[in-house]
Each structure stands twice: as C-alpha cells, then as structure tokens.
Amino acid sequence: MAEGIYQQNYPMATEDISVEYRTTGRVLPVHWHDNLEIIYLLNGSAEILLDGQTFHLVTGDLIVIDSGRIHESHCEKSYMQIVIRISENFIRSLMGGRRDFRIVCSRYDLTHETLASYMEIRHLLRELVPLYIQQPRGYQIKSRSLVLDVLYHLISDFTVPDTASPSVPEHAGSGSPAAGTAGSFPETDRAQRRVWEIARYISDHYREPLTLDTIAGHFGLSPEYFSRMFRKTFGIPYTQHLQHVRIAHIHHDLCTTDDPVMAIAERHGFTNYKLFLRMFRETYGNTPREIRRQARFG
C-alpha cells in the first residue's frame, strides 16, 4: 500500500472525536471507516456513493456515513467542508456498551418529523466554523460540546434498527489501530465480507492489468455475475472504480513528488497515456501539470 490515506479502512487514530476542515478537492475510491463520519458542505458540491446509491451534495447539505459502510467520495471541485469522525468505541461507551442501531441522515432521508432536527444539526455544525477561525480560549471544549449535541440529535431522530449492519473486516487496517477494534463489531454476513475482500484485492493489485476476467476468476465468479454484483454494490462499473483508484494515487504523487507525469501514470497502472489524461481531466477538471502547480503555489 503506497500511502495510508488510500487504505480501504481509514482508522480514527486515538481520539474519540476528530474535526477536520477541508478546503481542497479530492477523490477517495471505495473505502470504509471504523467510526461514524459526518460530512457537512460549507460551499461547493460533492458526490458520495454509499451502498450503491449516489448522493449529490450542495452547499449546506450534510450526510452521515455510519461505521463500516462502504462508500466513495468525489469532491474534486473547489469547496469547503467539515468532516467529523466519532469513534465506534466512544459511541458504544456513551450508549452503555450497546449499539443496536444505525444512523441514517441526509437530505434524501428527510421526513416532515425529522426536518426540524436536521436544521438544528446544520446550525450546530455552522457554529464550528467561527470557533475554528477565531480559536478563543477553550474553543476545543466548545467544539466537542457541539459535536456531542449533533450526535444526540442523530441518535434521537435518525436511527434505524441494526438488523444487518456491516462490521469492520477481521483484517481491516492491518498494522493500524483499527486492527485491534474489529472484535467490537457484530459478525458480518458472508456476502458483505466478500465485498470487503474484493475492495481490498483491488486496492492491493490496482497497478496490475486487472481485467474483469482476472478479478472475477480470482473470486471464482463469472465475469457477467461479478460485473452485475459489483455495480449493484458499489454503484459504478468495476472498470470505472479501478480507474478511480489509480487516478487517486496518481493525484497524490503529483502533489508530493517531482516525478514526471508519464512515469507516475505508468507506475500506477496506466499504459494508455491519452486515456489517462482524459480521465484525469474528467475527474479533477484540469491537467496533471496544472494540478501539480496548484498544489505547490495555491
């Protein structure tokens, strides 16, 4: 694995609550977290693919992605967003050790009964911004208080019974803090575990000529069945996801190394340079050289 941020499981590190302010675009291929994630868009637009469904976010939207939910995020345009992560173990501790619910919250899921709570959550999230900018004495305490208030509203008004909630796979984040937390999640079913195995296999082998026939055969499936199953689960075709993984790694190397663009593309699995340029521009809205310039000079 080239860089930790591209691992399929994104661990929380050690804090119970983390708040991140993002001001530059990024594309994150299919992955999952062993924590609750709240994304609030301050401006710009984004797309989140969650459990095979596409959520189009605009300014003022929020979406909650519960622990273990497979998703892909596209926020390649200019934008600002707040990303909050709350560790699964911390939530369990607040609930007396039990976690028999999932949290489902987005503009798409609103009802007449939940609208007022959704608007209150948005108000609480907006309060985080001046705290971050001004950083008055004790602002960390106030920020934590606001996040806990958001969590209260989510648990009060946006939960569904957890009858088949995904769990973190046994080998998720091997070598990271996440590896020791897998036992705290309920056992996943066979189909969900296979999905994680497929996502991890792609992450580990994306540099190779990983054709549909190759990966389907590795998992003992016909290419036709694998293709249908992949699209139903992830919301996009297999080949498109594979290219997203490659382009995300290329974007990272463009911004952090001085290696030639063509060498980077080949290193991450692209042999057709024209195809790479077209897909990169479609994803990030600019050429690789311009993205590199922006990363260095703003």
C-alpha positions in Angstrom: 0.0 0.0 0.0 1.6 3.3 -1.1 0.0 5.7 1.4 -2.1 5.3 4.5 -4.8 7.6 3.2 -5.6 5.2 0.4 -6.0 2.1 2.5 -9.5 0.6 2.3 -10.1 1.2 6.0 -9.4 4.6 7.5 -8.8 4.3 11.2 -9.5 7.1 13.7 -6.1 7.0 15.3 -6.6 7.6 19.1 -9.1 10.4 19.6 -12.7 9.9 20.3 -13.8 12.9 18.2 -11.9 14.5 15.3 -12.9 17.6 13.4 -11.2 18.3 10.1 -11.7 21.4 7.8 -11.1 20.6 4.2 -10.6 23.3 1.6 -9.2 21.4 -1.4 -10.8 18.8 -3.6 -10.1 15.1 -3.5 -11.4 11.8 -4.8 -11.4 8.9 -2.4 -12.1 5.5 -4.1 -14.3 2.8 -2.3 -13.3 2.6 1.4 -14.9 2.3 4.8 -14.2 3.7 8.3 -14.3 2.1 11.8 -16.0 5.3 13.0 -19.1 7.4 12.4 -18.4 10.1 9.8 -20.3 13.3 9.3 -19.7 15.4 6.2 -21.1 19.0 6.1 -20.6 21.0 2.9 -19.9 24.7 3.6 -19.7 25.5 -0.2 -19.2 23.8 -3.5 -20.6 20.4 -4.4 -19.8 16.7 -3.9 -20.9 13.2 -4.7 -21.0 10.4 -2.2 -21.6 6.8 -3.4 -23.0 5.0 -0.4 -24.1 1.3 -0.6 -24.6 1.6 -4.3 -26.7 4.9 -4.1 -25.4 8.3 -5.3 -25.9 11.3 -3.0 -25.4 14.7 -4.7 -24.5 17.2 -2.0 -24.7 21.0 -2.4 -23.9 23.9 -0.1 -25.5 23.4 3.3 -26.0 19.6 2.9 -24.8 17.1 5.3 -24.6 13.3 5.2 -23.8 10.7 7.9 -21.8 7.6 7.0 -22.0 5.0 9.7 -19.2 2.7 10.8 -18.4 0.0 8.2 -20.5 1.5 5.4 -18.7 1.1 2.0 -18.6 4.5 0.2 -16.7 6.5 -2.4 -16.4 10.3 -2.3 -15.9 12.8 -5.2 -15.2 16.3 -4.1 -12.9 17.3 -6.9 -14.1 20.8 -7.4 -13.3 23.9 -5.3 -15.1 23.5 -2.0 -15.0 23.8 1.8 -16.4 21.1 4.1 -16.3 20.0 7.7 -15.6 16.3 8.3 -16.3 14.9 11.8 -15.4 11.4 12.9 -16.6 9.8 16.1 -15.1 6.5 17.1 -17.3 3.5 17.3 -16.0 2.5 20.8 -16.8 6.0 22.1 -20.4 5.8 20.8 -20.8 2.4 22.4 -19.4 3.8 25.7 -22.0 6.6 25.7 -24.8 4.0 25.0 -23.9 1.7 27.9 -21.9 -0.7 25.6 -24.8 -1.4 23.2 -25.0 -0.4 19.6 -28.2 -1.9 18.2 -28.9 0.9 15.7 -27.5 2.5 12.5 -27.6 6.2 11.9 -29.1 7.3 8.5 -29.1 11.0 7.9 -29.0 13.1 4.7 -31.3 15.5 2.8 -32.5 12.5 0.8 -33.8 10.8 4.0 -35.7 13.7 5.5 -39.3 13.5 6.6 -41.7 16.1 8.0 -40.9 14.7 11.5 -37.1 15.0 11.1 -36.8 18.3 9.2 -36.5 20.5 12.4 -33.8 18.2 13.9 -31.9 18.2 10.6 -31.9 22.0 10.5 -30.7 22.2 14.1 -27.8 19.9 13.3 -26.9 22.2 10.4 -27.0 25.2 12.8 -24.7 23.4 15.3 -22.2 22.5 12.5 -22.1 26.1 11.3 -21.1 27.2 14.8 -17.9 25.2 14.5 -16.6 27.5 11.8 -16.0 30.7 13.8 -14.6 28.7 16.6 -12.0 27.2 14.2 -11.2 30.6 12.7 -11.1 32.7 16.0 -9.9 29.9 18.3 -10.9 31.6 21.6 -9.7 30.2 24.9 -11.3 26.8 25.5 -12.6 26.5 21.9 -11.8 22.8 21.9 -14.2 22.3 24.7 -17.0 24.1 22.9 -16.3 22.3 19.7 -16.5 18.9 21.5 -19.7 20.1 23.1 -21.2 21.0 19.7 -20.3 17.6 18.2 -21.8 15.8 21.1 -25.0 17.8 20.7 -25.0 16.8 17.0 -24.6 13.2 18.0 -27.5 13.5 20.4 -29.8 14.7 17.7 -28.7 11.9 15.3 -29.3 9.2 17.8 -32.6 10.7 18.9 -34.1 11.2 15.4 -32.1 9.5 12.7 -31.6 5.9 13.8 -32.9 2.6 12.3 -32.7 -0.9 13.9 -29.4 -2.6 13.2 -30.5 -5.9 11.8 -27.6 -6.5 9.4 -25.2 -3.7 10.0 -21.7 -4.2 8.3 -18.8 -4.7 10.7 -15.2 -3.9 10.1 -13.5 -6.9 8.5 -11.1 -9.0 10.5 -8.0 -7.8 8.6 -9.1 -4.2 8.1 -6.3 -1.7 8.6 -3.7 -4.4 9.4 -0.9 -2.8 11.3 -3.0 0.2 12.3 -5.1 0.9 15.5 -8.2 -0.3 13.6 -6.9 -3.9 13.6 -7.5 -4.3 17.3 -11.0 -3.0 17.2 -12.6 -5.4 14.8 -13.8 -7.7 17.6 -16.1 -4.9 18.9 -18.4 -5.1 15.9 -21.1 -7.7 15.2 -20.1 -10.5 12.8 -20.8 -9.6 9.2 -22.6 -11.9 6.8 -20.8 -13.8 4.0 -21.9 -11.5 1.2 -20.6 -8.4 3.0 -17.3 -10.0 3.8 -16.8 -10.9 0.1 -17.4 -7.2 -0.8 -14.6 -6.1 1.5 -12.3 -8.8 0.2 -12.9 -7.6 -3.4 -12.3 -3.9 -2.4 -9.1 -4.8 -0.6 -7.9 -7.0 -3.5 -8.3 -4.1 -5.9 -6.5 -1.8 -3.6 -3.6 -4.2 -3.3 -3.4 -5.1 -7.1 -4.6 -1.9 -8.9 -1.2 -1.4 -10.5 -1.5 -4.7 -12.4 -3.5 -5.3 -15.6 -6.5 -6.3 -13.5 -9.1 -7.2 -16.1 -12.7 -8.1 -15.4 -11.9 -11.7 -16.3 -8.9 -11.8 -14.0 -10.6 -10.5 -10.8 -13.8 -12.5 -11.4 -11.7 -15.6 -11.8 -9.8 -14.9 -8.6 -13.0 -14.9 -6.7 -14.4 -17.9 -8.5 -17.2 -15.9 -10.3 -18.2 -15.5 -13.9 -17.3 -12.1 -15.4 -21.0 -11.4 -16.0 -22.1 -12.1 -12.4 -19.1 -10.2 -11.0 -19.9 -7.2 -13.1 -23.6 -7.1 -12.1 -22.8 -7.7 -8.4 -20.1 -5.0 -8.4 -22.2 -2.4 -10.0 -25.2 -3.1 -7.7 -23.0 -3.0 -4.6 -20.7 0.0 -5.4 -22.9 2.0 -7.7 -20.4 2.2 -10.6 -18.9 -0.3 -13.1 -15.8 -2.2 -12.0 -13.5 -0.7 -14.6 -14.5 2.8 -13.6 -13.8 2.1 -9.9 -10.4 0.6 -10.9 -9.5 3.8 -12.8 -10.7 5.9 -9.8 -8.2 4.1 -7.6 -5.4 4.6 -10.0 -6.1 8.3 -10.5 -6.3 8.9 -6.8 -2.8 7.5 -6.3 -1.6 9.5 -9.3 -3.0 12.7 -7.9 -1.3 12.1 -4.6 2.1 11.5 -6.3 1.7 14.6 -8.5 1.2 16.8 -5.4 4.0 15.2 -3.3 6.8 14.2 -5.8 8.8 15.7 -8.7 8.5 12.6 -10.8 7.5 13.0 -14.5 3.7 12.8 -15.1 4.1 9.9 -17.5 6.3 7.9 -15.1 3.7 8.4 -12.3 0.8 7.3 -14.6 2.7 4.1 -15.6 3.7 3.4 -12.1 0.0 3.3 -11.1 -1.2 1.1 -13.9 -2.0 3.4 -16.8 -0.4 2.3 -20.1 -2.6 4.3 -22.3 -1.4 7.9 -21.7 -4.3 9.5 -23.7 -6.9 7.6 -21.7 -5.2 8.7 -18.5 -5.2 12.4 -19.5 -8.8 12.3 -20.4 -9.9 10.5 -17.3 -7.7 12.7 -15.0 -9.2 15.8 -16.5 -12.8 14.5 -16.2 -12.1 13.7 -12.5 -10.2 16.8 -11.4 -11.3 19.4 -14.0 -7.7 20.2 -15.0 -4.5 18.7 -16.4 -2.0 16.9 -14.2 0.6 19.7 -14.6 -1.9 22.3 -13.6 -3.0 20.3 -10.6 0.7 20.0 -9.6 1.1 23.7 -10.0 -1.9 24.5 -7.8 -0.7 22.1 -5.1 2.6 23.9 -4.9 1.6 27.6 -5.3 -2.1 27.6 -4.4 
